[in-house]
């Protein structure tokens, strides 16, 4: 997978899972301990290479693995 495909999959999956769990971007940002700006940028695909620490925090907040988040 290229970086663009990974960032697209990540953006799509975070948004879908977040909505499925009934979370707003703001609530997810607070649960993950990252800024709302970070969540927004990742979800729209504007962040091509988010830090693994950030992805891990988001996955933990969504109660899923990083693998699930990327698939």
Phi and psi in radians as a Rosetta constraint file:
Dihedral C 1 N 2 CA 2 C 2 CIRCULARHARMONIC -1.451 0.35
Dihedral N 2 CA 2 C 2 N 3 CIRCULARHARMONIC 2.924 0.35
Dihedral C 2 N 3 CA 3 C 3 CIRCULARHARMONIC -1.032 0.35
Dihedral N 3 CA 3 C 3 N 4 CIRCULARHARMONIC -0.646 0.35
Dihedral C 3 N 4 CA 4 C 4 CIRCULARHARMONIC -1.158 0.35
Dihedral N 4 CA 4 C 4 N 5 CIRCULARHARMONIC -0.776 0.35
Dihedral C 4 N 5 CA 5 C 5 CIRCULARHARMONIC -1.117 0.35
Dihedral N 5 CA 5 C 5 N 6 CIRCULARHARMONIC -0.690 0.35
Dihedral C 5 N 6 CA 6 C 6 CIRCULARHARMONIC -1.130 0.35
Dihedral N 6 CA 6 C 6 N 7 CIRCULARHARMONIC -0.788 0.35
Dihedral C 6 N 7 CA 7 C 7 CIRCULARHARMONIC -1.165 0.35
Dihedral N 7 CA 7 C 7 N 8 CIRCULARHARMONIC -0.602 0.35
Dihedral C 7 N 8 CA 8 C 8 CIRCULARHARMONIC -1.169 0.35
Dihedral N 8 CA 8 C 8 N 9 CIRCULARHARMONIC -0.769 0.35
Dihedral C 8 N 9 CA 9 C 9 CIRCULARHARMONIC -1.109 0.35
Dihedral N 9 CA 9 C 9 N 10 CIRCULARHARMONIC -0.765 0.35
Dihedral C 9 N 10 CA 10 C 10 CIRCULARHARMONIC -1.067 0.35
Dihedral N 10 CA 10 C 10 N 11 CIRCULARHARMONIC -0.819 0.35
Dihedral C 10 N 11 CA 11 C 11 CIRCULARHARMONIC -1.034 0.35
Dihedral N 11 CA 11 C 11 N 12 CIRCULARHARMONIC -0.858 0.35
Dihedral C 11 N 12 CA 12 C 12 CIRCULARHARMONIC -1.090 0.35
Dihedral N 12 CA 12 C 12 N 13 CIRCULARHARMONIC -0.801 0.35
Dihedral C 12 N 13 CA 13 C 13 CIRCULARHARMONIC -1.232 0.35
Dihedral N 13 CA 13 C 13 N 14 CIRCULARHARMONIC -0.722 0.35
Dihedral C 13 N 14 CA 14 C 14 CIRCULARHARMONIC -1.040 0.35
Dihedral N 14 CA 14 C 14 N 15 CIRCULARHARMONIC -0.832 0.35
Dihedral C 14 N 15 CA 15 C 15 CIRCULARHARMONIC -1.088 0.35
Dihedral N 15 CA 15 C 15 N 16 CIRCULARHARMONIC -0.794 0.35
Dihedral C 15 N 16 CA 16 C 16 CIRCULARHARMONIC -1.119 0.35
Dihedral N 16 CA 16 C 16 N 17 CIRCULARHARMONIC -0.878 0.35
Dihedral C 16 N 17 CA 17 C 17 CIRCULARHARMONIC -1.136 0.35
Dihedral N 17 CA 17 C 17 N 18 CIRCULARHARMONIC -0.716 0.35
Dihedral C 17 N 18 CA 18 C 18 CIRCULARHARMONIC -1.022 0.35
Dihedral N 18 CA 18 C 18 N 19 CIRCULARHARMONIC -0.816 0.35
Dihedral C 18 N 19 CA 19 C 19 CIRCULARHARMONIC -1.171 0.35
Dihedral N 19 CA 19 C 19 N 20 CIRCULARHARMONIC -0.717 0.35
Dihedral C 19 N 20 CA 20 C 20 CIRCULARHARMONIC -1.027 0.35
Dihedral N 20 CA 20 C 20 N 21 CIRCULARHARMONIC -0.567 0.35
Dihedral C 20 N 21 CA 21 C 21 CIRCULARHARMONIC -1.556 0.35
Dihedral N 21 CA 21 C 21 N 22 CIRCULARHARMONIC 0.004 0.35
Dihedral C 21 N 22 CA 22 C 22 CIRCULARHARMONIC 1.264 0.35
Dihedral N 22 CA 22 C 22 N 23 CIRCULARHARMONIC 0.505 0.35
Dihedral C 22 N 23 CA 23 C 23 CIRCULARHARMONIC -1.782 0.35
Dihedral N 23 CA 23 C 23 N 24 CIRCULARHARMONIC 2.453 0.35
Dihedral C 23 N 24 CA 24 C 24 CIRCULARHARMONIC -1.426 0.35
Dihedral N 24 CA 24 C 24 N 25 CIRCULARHARMONIC 2.890 0.35
Dihedral C 24 N 25 CA 25 C 25 CIRCULARHARMONIC -1.064 0.35
Dihedral N 25 CA 25 C 25 N 26 CIRCULARHARMONIC -0.692 0.35
Dihedral C 25 N 26 CA 26 C 26 CIRCULARHARMONIC -1.098 0.35
Dihedral N 26 CA 26 C 26 N 27 CIRCULARHARMONIC -0.800 0.35
Dihedral C 26 N 27 CA 27 C 27 CIRCULARHARMONIC -1.106 0.35
Dihedral N 27 CA 27 C 27 N 28 CIRCULARHARMONIC -0.757 0.35
Dihedral C 27 N 28 CA 28 C 28 CIRCULARHARMONIC -1.079 0.35
Dihedral N 28 CA 28 C 28 N 29 CIRCULARHARMONIC -0.731 0.35
Dihedral C 28 N 29 CA 29 C 29 CIRCULARHARMONIC -1.065 0.35
Dihedral N 29 CA 29 C 29 N 30 CIRCULARHARMONIC -0.689 0.35
Dihedral C 29 N 30 CA 30 C 30 CIRCULARHARMONIC -1.216 0.35
Dihedral N 30 CA 30 C 30 N 31 CIRCULARHARMONIC -0.736 0.35
Dihedral C 30 N 31 CA 31 C 31 CIRCULARHARMONIC -1.127 0.35
Dihedral N 31 CA 31 C 31 N 32 CIRCULARHARMONIC -0.641 0.35
Dihedral C 31 N 32 CA 32 C 32 CIRCULARHARMONIC -1.495 0.35
Dihedral N 32 CA 32 C 32 N 33 CIRCULARHARMONIC -0.277 0.35
Dihedral C 32 N 33 CA 33 C 33 CIRCULARHARMONIC 1.271 0.35
Dihedral N 33 CA 33 C 33 N 34 CIRCULARHARMONIC 0.570 0.35
Dihedral C 33 N 34 CA 34 C 34 CIRCULARHARMONIC -2.188 0.35
Dihedral N 34 CA 34 C 34 N 35 CIRCULARHARMONIC 2.909 0.35
Dihedral C 34 N 35 CA 35 C 35 CIRCULARHARMONIC -1.310 0.35
Dihedral N 35 CA 35 C 35 N 36 CIRCULARHARMONIC 2.693 0.35
Dihedral C 35 N 36 CA 36 C 36 CIRCULARHARMONIC -1.030 0.35
Dihedral N 36 CA 36 C 36 N 37 CIRCULARHARMONIC -0.676 0.35
Dihedral C 36 N 37 CA 37 C 37 CIRCULARHARMONIC -0.987 0.35
Dihedral N 37 CA 37 C 37 N 38 CIRCULARHARMONIC -0.750 0.35
Dihedral C 37 N 38 CA 38 C 38 CIRCULARHARMONIC -1.099 0.35
Dihedral N 38 CA 38 C 38 N 39 CIRCULARHARMONIC -0.821 0.35
Dihedral C 38 N 39 CA 39 C 39 CIRCULARHARMONIC -1.047 0.35
Dihedral N 39 CA 39 C 39 N 40 CIRCULARHARMONIC -0.821 0.35
Dihedral C 39 N 40 CA 40 C 40 CIRCULARHARMONIC -1.043 0.35
Dihedral N 40 CA 40 C 40 N 41 CIRCULARHARMONIC -0.832 0.35
Dihedral C 40 N 41 CA 41 C 41 CIRCULARHARMONIC -1.111 0.35
Dihedral N 41 CA 41 C 41 N 42 CIRCULARHARMONIC -0.695 0.35
Dihedral C 41 N 42 CA 42 C 42 CIRCULARHARMONIC -1.163 0.35
Dihedral N 42 CA 42 C 42 N 43 CIRCULARHARMONIC -0.777 0.35
Dihedral C 42 N 43 CA 43 C 43 CIRCULARHARMONIC -1.129 0.35
Dihedral N 43 CA 43 C 43 N 44 CIRCULARHARMONIC -0.524 0.35
Dihedral C 43 N 44 CA 44 C 44 CIRCULARHARMONIC -1.585 0.35
Dihedral N 44 CA 44 C 44 N 45 CIRCULARHARMONIC -0.014 0.35
Dihedral C 44 N 45 CA 45 C 45 CIRCULARHARMONIC 1.423 0.35
Dihedral N 45 CA 45 C 45 N 46 CIRCULARHARMONIC 0.230 0.35
Dihedral C 45 N 46 CA 46 C 46 CIRCULARHARMONIC -1.385 0.35
Dihedral N 46 CA 46 C 46 N 47 CIRCULARHARMONIC -0.295 0.35
Dihedral C 46 N 47 CA 47 C 47 CIRCULARHARMONIC -1.781 0.35
Dihedral N 47 CA 47 C 47 N 48 CIRCULARHARMONIC 1.825 0.35
Dihedral C 47 N 48 CA 48 C 48 CIRCULARHARMONIC -1.326 0.35
Dihedral N 48 CA 48 C 48 N 49 CIRCULARHARMONIC -0.577 0.35
Dihedral C 48 N 49 CA 49 C 49 CIRCULARHARMONIC -2.300 0.35
Dihedral N 49 CA 49 C 49 N 50 CIRCULARHARMONIC 1.285 0.35
Dihedral C 49 N 50 CA 50 C 50 CIRCULARHARMONIC -1.143 0.35
Dihedral N 50 CA 50 C 50 N 51 CIRCULARHARMONIC 2.600 0.35
Dihedral C 50 N 51 CA 51 C 51 CIRCULARHARMONIC -1.122 0.35
Dihedral N 51 CA 51 C 51 N 52 CIRCULARHARMONIC 2.493 0.35
Dihedral C 51 N 52 CA 52 C 52 CIRCULARHARMONIC -1.048 0.35
Dihedral N 52 CA 52 C 52 N 53 CIRCULARHARMONIC -0.576 0.35
Dihedral C 52 N 53 CA 53 C 53 CIRCULARHARMONIC -1.076 0.35
Dihedral N 53 CA 53 C 53 N 54 CIRCULARHARMONIC -0.696 0.35
Dihedral C 53 N 54 CA 54 C 54 CIRCULARHARMONIC -1.174 0.35
Dihedral N 54 CA 54 C 54 N 55 CIRCULARHARMONIC -0.793 0.35
Dihedral C 54 N 55 CA 55 C 55 CIRCULARHARMONIC -1.078 0.35
Dihedral N 55 CA 55 C 55 N 56 CIRCULARHARMONIC -0.715 0.35
Dihedral C 55 N 56 CA 56 C 56 CIRCULARHARMONIC -1.107 0.35
Dihedral N 56 CA 56 C 56 N 57 CIRCULARHARMONIC -0.754 0.35
Dihedral C 56 N 57 CA 57 C 57 CIRCULARHARMONIC -1.082 0.35
Dihedral N 57 CA 57 C 57 N 58 CIRCULARHARMONIC -0.727 0.35
Dihedral C 57 N 58 CA 58 C 58 CIRCULARHARMONIC -1.158 0.35
Dihedral N 58 CA 58 C 58 N 59 CIRCULARHARMONIC -0.790 0.35
Dihedral C 58 N 59 CA 59 C 59 CIRCULARHARMONIC -1.030 0.35
Dihedral N 59 CA 59 C 59 N 60 CIRCULARHARMONIC -0.799 0.35
Dihedral C 59 N 60 CA 60 C 60 CIRCULARHARMONIC -1.064 0.35
Dihedral N 60 CA 60 C 60 N 61 CIRCULARHARMONIC -0.745 0.35
Dihedral C 60 N 61 CA 61 C 61 CIRCULARHARMONIC -1.125 0.35
Dihedral N 61 CA 61 C 61 N 62 CIRCULARHARMONIC -0.577 0.35
Dihedral C 61 N 62 CA 62 C 62 CIRCULARHARMONIC -1.498 0.35
Dihedral N 62 CA 62 C 62 N 63 CIRCULARHARMONIC -0.055 0.35
Dihedral C 62 N 63 CA 63 C 63 CIRCULARHARMONIC 1.047 0.35
Dihedral N 63 CA 63 C 63 N 64 CIRCULARHARMONIC 0.776 0.35
Dihedral C 63 N 64 CA 64 C 64 CIRCULARHARMONIC -2.402 0.35
Dihedral N 64 CA 64 C 64 N 65 CIRCULARHARMONIC 2.949 0.35
Dihedral C 64 N 65 CA 65 C 65 CIRCULARHARMONIC -1.491 0.35
Dihedral N 65 CA 65 C 65 N 66 CIRCULARHARMONIC 2.856 0.35
Dihedral C 65 N 66 CA 66 C 66 CIRCULARHARMONIC -1.095 0.35
Dihedral N 66 CA 66 C 66 N 67 CIRCULARHARMONIC -0.676 0.35
Dihedral C 66 N 67 CA 67 C 67 CIRCULARHARMONIC -0.995 0.35
Dihedral N 67 CA 67 C 67 N 68 CIRCULARHARMONIC -0.786 0.35
Dihedral C 67 N 68 CA 68 C 68 CIRCULARHARMONIC -1.098 0.35
Dihedral N 68 CA 68 C 68 N 69 CIRCULARHARMONIC -0.640 0.35
Dihedral C 68 N 69 CA 69 C 69 CIRCULARHARMONIC -1.178 0.35
Dihedral N 69 CA 69 C 69 N 70 CIRCULARHARMONIC -0.566 0.35
Dihedral C 69 N 70 CA 70 C 70 CIRCULARHARMONIC -1.567 0.35
Dihedral N 70 CA 70 C 70 N 71 CIRCULARHARMONIC -0.253 0.35
